[in-house]
Amino acid sequence: MTQAASHIPATAAQARDRVNDLLKAHPGPVEAMKLTDALLITSELVTNAQRHTDGLIAFTARIRGNRLTLLVEDASPHHPVTASRHGPGDIGGYGWPMVRQLATSVTIVPTVRGGKVITVRLDLS
């Protein structure tokens, strides 16, 4: 059984709410830490698309079996980056490594429109 939600949220909070609702409706068990991980990943992906590109083109969250898949499309061909140096008071550059660490898998694929789709998969148990 597949559950999905796919309209473009205006804010990271709306995206988190959609993912939270999707996970709560999931009939299988979802570990509390996995719920937190899913919401952190969602926030980071949507915030990055809004902050570093011209915004979201598409957002899809779906569950198949016991795996959450998030697809975030934006118009920028540039991949997320990690700040190479962090000093006292530096802001940014921490989210992308967090996404890569928490996710089961991450892929980035260019689109025909010149942007990219980031697909993140997270096992829920």
Backbone as a printed PyTorch tensor [residue, N CA C, xyz], in Angstrom:
tensor([[[  0.8390,  -1.1840,   0.0000],
         [  0.0000,   0.0000,   0.0000],
         [  0.8800,   1.2410,   0.0000]],

        [[  0.5090,   2.2220,  -0.8140],
         [  1.2560,   3.4660,  -0.8950],
         [  0.3780,   4.6020,  -0.4090]],

        [[  0.9520,   5.4320,   0.4390],
         [  0.2990,   6.6590,   0.8580],
         [  1.1420,   7.7960,   0.3120]],

        [[  0.5130,   8.8870,  -0.1770],
         [  1.2950,   9.9770,  -0.7500],
         [  0.6050,  11.3150,  -0.5330]],

        [[  1.4320,  12.3610,  -0.5420],
         [  0.9600,  13.7350,  -0.4770],
         [  1.8600,  14.5400,  -1.4020]],

        [[  1.2790,  15.3150,  -2.3390],
         [  2.1410,  15.9730,  -3.3090],
         [  1.6150,  17.3100,  -3.8240]],

        [[  1.4010,  18.2720,  -2.9870],
         [  1.2070,  19.6280,  -3.4840],
         [  2.3590,  20.4550,  -2.9420]],

        [[  2.5910,  21.6050,  -3.5120],
         [  3.7680,  22.4000,  -3.1410],
         [  3.4690,  23.2050,  -1.8780]],

        [[  4.1620,  22.9120,  -0.7920],
         [  3.9540,  23.6790,   0.4430],
         [  4.5940,  25.0600,   0.3170]],

        [[  3.9650,  26.0520,   0.9340],
         [  4.4850,  27.4170,   0.8950],
         [  5.6290,  27.6150,   1.8850]],

        [[  5.6690,  26.8010,   2.9250],
         [  6.6910,  26.9470,   3.9660],
         [  7.2030,  25.5760,   4.3890]],

        [[  8.3420,  25.5840,   5.0590],
         [  8.8720,  24.3400,   5.6180],
         [  7.9070,  23.7850,   6.6680]],

        [[  7.2600,  24.6590,   7.4130],
         [  6.3030,  24.2080,   8.4290],
         [  5.1430,  23.4530,   7.7840]],

        [[  4.6470,  23.9340,   6.6550],
         [  3.5680,  23.2270,   5.9570],
         [  4.0430,  21.8590,   5.4670]],

        [[  5.2650,  21.8020,   4.9620],
         [  5.8200,  20.5250,   4.5090],
         [  5.9520,  19.5540,   5.6850]],

        [[  6.4530,  20.0430,   6.8130],
         [  6.5630,  19.1950,   8.0150],
         [  5.1980,  18.6810,   8.4430]],

        [[  4.1970,  19.5600,   8.4480],
         [  2.8480,  19.1480,   8.8340],
         [  2.3280,  18.0480,   7.9230]],

        [[  2.5750,  18.1600,   6.6300],
         [  2.1150,  17.1410,   5.6870],
         [  2.8120,  15.8110,   5.9410]],

        [[  4.1220,  15.8530,   6.1620],
         [  4.8660,  14.6250,   6.4290],
         [  4.4230,  14.0290,   7.7650]],

        [[  4.2450,  14.8650,   8.7610],
         [  3.7730,  14.3880,  10.0710],
         [  2.4200,  13.7020,   9.9360]],

        [[  1.4860,  14.3280,   9.2150],
         [  0.1610,  13.7370,   9.0090],
         [  0.2600,  12.4090,   8.2650]],

        [[  1.1180,  12.3620,   7.2570],
         [  1.3060,  11.1390,   6.4920],
         [  1.8390,  10.0160,   7.3790]],

        [[  2.8220,  10.3470,   8.2160],
         [  3.4040,   9.3460,   9.1050],
         [  2.4150,   8.8830,  10.1720]],

        [[  1.6080,   9.7950,  10.6790],
         [  0.6160,   9.4130,  11.6910],
         [ -0.4800,   8.5190,  11.1110]],

        [[ -0.7640,   8.6850,   9.8120],
         [ -1.7820,   7.8600,   9.1580],
         [ -1.2300,   6.5090,   8.7260]],

        [[  0.0750,   6.3490,   8.7650],
         [  0.7130,   5.0990,   8.3450],
         [  0.3290,   3.9790,   9.3080]],

        [[ -0.1620,   2.8500,   8.7730],
         [ -0.6140,   1.7690,   9.6610],
         [  0.5260,   1.0220,  10.3580]],

        [[  1.7260,   1.1130,   9.8220],
         [  2.8520,   0.4150,  10.4380],
         [  3.4780,   1.2300,  11.5440]],

        [[  4.3370,   0.6060,  12.3320],
         [  4.9990,   1.3290,  13.4180],
         [  6.0370,   2.3040,  12.8760]],

        [[  6.0830,   3.4840,  13.4870],
         [  7.1020,   4.4820,  13.1590],
         [  7.7950,   4.8410,  14.4710]],

        [[  9.0750,   4.5310,  14.5400],
         [  9.8370,   4.8510,  15.7430],
         [  9.8530,   6.3650,  15.9610]],

        [[  9.8290,   6.7830,  17.2170],
         [  9.8020,   8.2130,  17.5470],
         [ 10.9890,   8.9580,  16.9480]],

        [[ 12.1880,   8.3620,  17.0050],
         [ 13.3650,   9.0280,  16.4330],
         [ 13.2550,   9.1370,  14.9210]],

        [[ 12.6340,   8.1580,  14.2850],
         [ 12.4570,   8.2110,  12.8300],
         [ 11.4910,   9.3200,  12.4440]],

        [[ 10.4670,   9.5450,  13.2560],
         [  9.5570,  10.6570,  13.0210],
         [ 10.3220,  11.9730,  13.1040]],

        [[ 11.1320,  12.1160,  14.1370],
         [ 11.9470,  13.3300,  14.2950],
         [ 12.9050,  13.4870,  13.1190]],

        [[ 13.5590,  12.4070,  12.7270],
         [ 14.4810,  12.4610,  11.5890],
         [ 13.7530,  12.9100,  10.3230]],

        [[ 12.5720,  12.3440,  10.0880],
         [ 11.7910,  12.6900,   8.8940],
         [ 11.4400,  14.1740,   8.8750]],

        [[ 11.0550,  14.7080,  10.0140],
         [ 10.6780,  16.1210,  10.0750],
         [ 11.8910,  17.0330,   9.9240]],

        [[ 13.0280,  16.6550,  10.5000],
         [ 14.2640,  17.4350,  10.3210],
         [ 14.7030,  17.4470,   8.8600]],

        [[ 14.6750,  16.2850,   8.2310],
         [ 15.0630,  16.1900,   6.8190],
         [ 14.1270,  17.0360,   5.9560]],

        [[ 12.8310,  16.9340,   6.1980],
         [ 11.8490,  17.7150,   5.4470],
         [ 12.1310,  19.2000,   5.5770]],

        [[ 12.3400,  19.6590,   6.8020],
         [ 12.6270,  21.0790,   7.0350],
         [ 13.8560,  21.5340,   6.2640]],

        [[ 14.8990,  20.7500,   6.3360],
         [ 16.1520,  21.1270,   5.6910],
         [ 16.0050,  21.1910,   4.1750]],

        [[ 15.3860,  20.1930,   3.5820],
         [ 15.2340,  20.1800,   2.1300],
         [ 14.3880,  21.3340,   1.6230]],

        [[ 13.2690,  21.5860,   2.2710],
         [ 12.3740,  22.6570,   1.8260],
         [ 13.0070,  24.0300,   2.0910]],

        [[ 13.6020,  24.1990,   3.2570],
         [ 14.2500,  25.4780,   3.5740],
         [ 15.3810,  25.7700,   2.5990]],

        [[ 16.1940,  24.7640,   2.2840],
         [ 17.2800,  24.9760,   1.3240],
         [ 16.7520,  25.3740,  -0.0480]],

        [[ 15.6850,  24.7090,  -0.4950],
         [ 15.1020,  25.0480,  -1.7970],
         [ 14.5850,  26.4840,  -1.7970]],

        [[ 14.0070,  26.9170,  -0.6980],
         [ 13.4740,  28.2750,  -0.6280],
         [ 14.5760,  29.3110,  -0.4520]],

        [[ 15.5990,  28.9800,   0.2810],
         [ 16.6690,  29.9400,   0.5880],
         [ 17.7060,  30.0540,  -0.5250]],

        [[ 18.0370,  28.9360,  -1.1590],
         [ 19.1650,  28.9220,  -2.0810],
         [ 18.7810,  28.7880,  -3.5490]],

        [[ 17.4910,  28.6920,  -3.8370],
         [ 17.0310,  28.6000,  -5.2270],
         [ 15.8440,  29.5440,  -5.3730]],

        [[ 15.1650,  29.4490,  -6.5100],
         [ 13.9690,  30.2670,  -6.7130],
         [ 12.7240,  29.6380,  -6.0910]],

        [[ 12.9230,  28.6360,  -5.2530],
         [ 11.7990,  28.0100,  -4.5640],
         [ 11.4940,  26.6230,  -5.0920]],

        [[ 10.5380,  26.0130,  -4.4700],
         [ 10.1280,  24.6640,  -4.8320],
         [  9.3750,  24.6550,  -6.1500]],

        [[  9.6200,  23.6150,  -6.9350],
         [  8.8170,  23.3500,  -8.1250],
         [  7.8670,  22.2030,  -7.8230]],

        [[  8.3410,  21.2460,  -7.0280],
         [  7.5000,  20.0980,  -6.6600],
         [  7.9560,  19.5500,  -5.3230]],

        [[  6.9920,  18.9890,  -4.5960],
         [  7.2700,  18.3400,  -3.3170],
         [  6.3430,  17.1460,  -3.2030]],

        [[  6.9350,  15.9850,  -2.9730],
         [  6.1410,  14.7720,  -2.7900],
         [  6.6670,  14.0150,  -1.5860]],

        [[  5.7600,  13.5480,  -0.7760],
         [  6.0870,  12.6600,   0.3460],
         [  5.2100,  11.4340,   0.1940]],

        [[  5.8470,  10.2590,   0.2550],
         [  5.0530,   9.0300,   0.1360],
         [  5.6750,   7.9380,   0.9960]],

        [[  4.8260,   7.0080,   1.3620],
         [  5.2700,   5.8470,   2.1260],
         [  4.9030,   4.6080,   1.3320]],

        [[  5.8850,   3.7650,   1.1430],
         [  5.6630,   2.4430,   0.5510],
         [  6.2530,   1.4390,   1.5130]],

        [[  5.4220,   0.5230,   1.9320],
         [  5.8950,  -0.4330,   2.9210],
         [  6.2640,   0.3090,   4.1920]],

        [[  7.5070,   0.2110,   4.5900],
         [  7.9650,   0.8930,   5.7990],
         [  9.0670,   1.8990,   5.4760]],

        [[  8.9530,   2.5320,   4.2990],
         [  9.9590,   3.5050,   3.8720],
         [  9.2900,   4.8020,   3.4160]],

        [[  9.7430,   5.9070,   3.9750],
         [  9.3050,   7.2350,   3.5640],
         [ 10.2230,   7.7160,   2.4480]],

        [[  9.6220,   8.2530,   1.3890],
         [ 10.3830,   8.8660,   0.3090],
         [  9.9300,  10.3110,   0.1720]],

        [[ 10.9070,  11.2210,   0.1700],
         [ 10.6600,  12.6400,  -0.0490],
         [ 11.3170,  13.0250,  -1.3630]],

        [[ 10.5760,  13.7300,  -2.2200],
         [ 11.1210,  14.2560,  -3.4620],
         [ 10.9430,  15.7640,  -3.4480]],

        [[ 12.0420,  16.4730,  -3.6020],
         [ 12.0160,  17.9310,  -3.6050],
         [ 12.6650,  18.3960,  -4.9000]],

        [[ 11.8880,  19.1010,  -5.7330],
         [ 12.4170,  19.6230,  -6.9910],
         [ 12.5060,  21.1370,  -6.9120]],

        [[ 13.6440,  21.6690,  -7.4000],
         [ 13.8070,  23.1150,  -7.5070],
         [ 14.4230,  23.4420,  -8.8620]],

        [[ 14.5350,  24.7210,  -9.1850],
         [ 14.9980,  25.1520, -10.5000],
         [ 16.5090,  25.3030, -10.6060]],

        [[ 17.2300,  25.0950,  -9.5270],
         [ 18.6830,  25.2760,  -9.5440],
         [ 19.4040,  23.9710,  -9.8740]],

        [[ 20.4050,  24.0420, -10.7710],
         [ 21.1840,  22.8430, -11.0610],
         [ 22.2520,  22.5670,  -9.9990]],

        [[ 22.4760,  23.5140,  -9.1060],
         [ 23.5440,  23.4000,  -8.1220],
         [ 23.1490,  22.4710,  -6.9720]],

        [[ 24.0690,  21.5700,  -6.6430],
         [ 23.8510,  20.6390,  -5.5340],
         [ 24.0660,  21.3540,  -4.2000]],

        [[ 23.4160,  20.8730,  -3.1450],
         [ 23.6740,  21.4450,  -1.8210],
         [ 25.1550,  21.3080,  -1.4700]],

        [[ 25.6250,  22.2670,  -0.7000],
         [ 27.0320,  22.2350,  -0.3010],
         [ 27.1490,  22.2630,   1.2150]],

        [[ 28.3190,  21.8610,   1.6590],
         [ 28.6610,  21.9060,   3.0690],
         [ 29.7100,  22.9900,   3.2430]],

        [[ 29.5300,  23.8300,   4.2190],
         [ 30.5430,  24.8500,   4.4860],
         [ 31.8620,  24.1500,   4.7930]],

        [[ 32.9340,  24.6400,   4.1870],
         [ 34.2180,  23.9690,   4.3660],
         [ 34.8680,  24.3060,   5.6960]],

        [[ 34.5520,  25.4540,   6.2320],
         [ 35.1390,  25.8440,   7.5180],
         [ 34.0600,  26.4670,   8.3870]],

        [[ 34.1120,  26.1280,   9.6290],
         [ 33.1760,  26.7160,  10.5810],
         [ 33.9690,  27.3640,  11.6980]],

        [[ 33.6650,  28.5930,  11.9470],
         [ 34.2890,  29.3050,  13.0370],
         [ 33.2270,  29.7990,  13.9980]],

        [[ 33.6370,  30.3860,  15.0840],
         [ 32.6640,  30.9280,  16.0460],
         [ 31.7230,  31.9130,  15.3540]],

        [[ 30.4440,  31.7020,  15.5430],
         [ 29.4460,  32.6080,  14.9920],
         [ 29.0440,  32.3260,  13.5600]],

        [[ 29.7090,  31.3800,  12.8720],
         [ 29.3330,  31.0470,  11.5020],
         [ 27.9530,  30.4100,  11.4880]],

        [[ 27.2090,  30.7410,  10.4510],
         [ 25.8590,  30.2090,  10.2910],
         [ 25.8110,  29.4210,   8.9930]],

        [[ 25.1410,  28.3040,   9.0150],
         [ 24.9040,  27.5390,   7.7990],
         [ 25.9410,  26.4750,   7.5330]],

        [[ 25.5830,  25.5960,   6.6000],
         [ 26.4770,  24.5350,   6.1910],
         [ 26.3550,  23.2520,   6.9850]],

        [[ 25.4560,  23.2100,   7.9550],
         [ 25.3190,  22.0270,   8.8030],
         [ 24.1830,  21.1020,   8.3700]],

        [[ 23.1930,  21.6400,   7.6920],
         [ 21.9950,  20.8720,   7.3800],
         [ 22.1940,  19.7490,   6.3880]],

        [[ 22.9330,  20.0110,   5.3140],
         [ 23.1040,  18.9850,   4.2990],
         [ 23.8270,  17.7490,   4.8440]],

        [[ 24.9060,  17.9160,   5.6110],
         [ 25.5130,  16.7280,   6.2080],
         [ 24.5480,  15.9770,   7.1280]],

        [[ 23.6850,  16.7080,   7.8240],
         [ 22.7020,  16.0730,   8.6940],
         [ 21.7320,  15.2300,   7.8720]],

        [[ 21.2500,  15.7820,   6.7540],
         [ 20.3420,  15.0330,   5.8850],
         [ 21.0090,  13.7440,   5.4260]],

        [[ 22.2340,  13.8480,   4.9710],
         [ 22.9500,  12.6720,   4.4610],
         [ 23.2020,  11.6360,   5.5550]],

        [[ 23.4030,  12.0910,   6.7650],
         [ 23.6430,  11.1620,   7.8700],
         [ 22.3570,  10.4630,   8.3220]],

        [[ 21.2680,  11.1970,   8.3790],
         [ 20.0170,  10.6270,   8.8850],
         [ 19.2940,   9.7460,   7.8710]],

        [[ 19.4280,  10.0680,   6.5920],
         [ 18.6880,   9.3680,   5.5510],
         [ 19.2500,   7.9730,   5.2950]],

        [[ 18.3800,   7.0920,   4.8470],
         [ 18.7980,   5.7710,   4.3900],
         [ 19.5220,   5.9060,   3.0560]],

        [[ 19.0020,   6.7780,   2.1720],
         [ 19.6660,   7.0520,   0.9010],
         [ 19.2880,   8.4490,   0.4160]],

        [[ 20.1880,   9.0380,  -0.3690],
         [ 19.9790,  10.3660,  -0.9540],
         [ 20.4730,  10.3110,  -2.3950]],

        [[ 19.6490,  10.7910,  -3.3200],
         [ 20.0750,  10.9230,  -4.7060],
         [ 19.6970,  12.3010,  -5.2150]],

        [[ 20.4870,  12.8030,  -6.1430],
         [ 20.2120,  14.0820,  -6.7900],
         [ 20.2730,  13.8370,  -8.2930]],

        [[ 19.1890,  14.1830,  -8.9850],
         [ 19.0980,  13.9370, -10.4170],
         [ 18.7310,  15.2500, -11.1070]],

        [[ 19.4670,  15.6100, -12.1830],
         [ 19.1000,  16.8090, -12.9310],
         [ 17.7680,  16.6160, -13.6490]],

        [[ 17.0370,  17.6990, -13.8210],
         [ 15.7630,  17.6520, -14.5390],
         [ 15.9470,  18.2200, -15.9390]],

        [[ 15.0060,  17.9250, -16.8190],
         [ 15.0510,  18.4560, -18.1840],
         [ 14.8350,  19.9690, -18.1980]],

        [[ 14.2640,  20.4900, -17.1270],
         [ 14.0300,  21.9390, -17.0330],
         [ 15.2530,  22.6890, -16.5200]],

        [[ 16.3410,  21.9720, -16.2340],
         [ 17.5670,  22.6270, -15.7980],
         [ 17.7470,  22.6890, -14.2900]],

        [[ 16.8460,  22.1240, -13.5380],
         [ 16.9620,  22.1000, -12.0870],
         [ 17.4100,  20.7350, -11.6140]],

        [[ 16.9110,  20.3530, -10.4470],
         [ 17.2650,  19.0440,  -9.8880],
         [ 16.1380,  18.5330,  -9.0100]],

        [[ 16.1380,  17.2220,  -8.8230],
         [ 15.2430,  16.5820,  -7.8670],
         [ 16.1320,  15.8760,  -6.8470]],

        [[ 15.9100,  16.2010,  -5.5930],
         [ 16.5840,  15.4950,  -4.4960],
         [ 15.5840,  14.4860,  -3.9510]],

        [[ 15.9970,  13.2250,  -3.9520],
         [ 15.1700,  12.1490,  -3.4090],
         [ 15.8390,  11.6050,  -2.1700]],

        [[ 15.1040,  11.6270,  -1.0830],
         [ 15.6120,  11.1160,   0.1950],
         [ 14.6970,   9.9850,   0.6370]],

        [[ 15.3060,   8.8760,   1.0020],
         [ 14.5540,   7.7420,   1.5220],
         [ 14.9620,   7.5110,   2.9760]],

        [[ 13.9630,   7.1830,   3.7820],
         [ 14.2060,   6.9560,   5.2050],
         [ 13.4190,   5.7270,   5.6400]],

        [[ 14.1300,   4.6970,   6.0950],
         [ 13.4520,   3.5410,   6.6760],
         [ 12.8120,   3.9830,   7.9770]],

        [[ 11.5890,   3.5470,   8.2140],
         [ 10.8200,   4.0230,   9.3650],
         [ 10.9650,   3.1510,  10.6040]],

        [[ 11.6830,   2.0760,  10.5330],
         [ 11.8860,   1.2490,  11.7310],
         [ 13.3190,   0.7880,  11.8090]]])
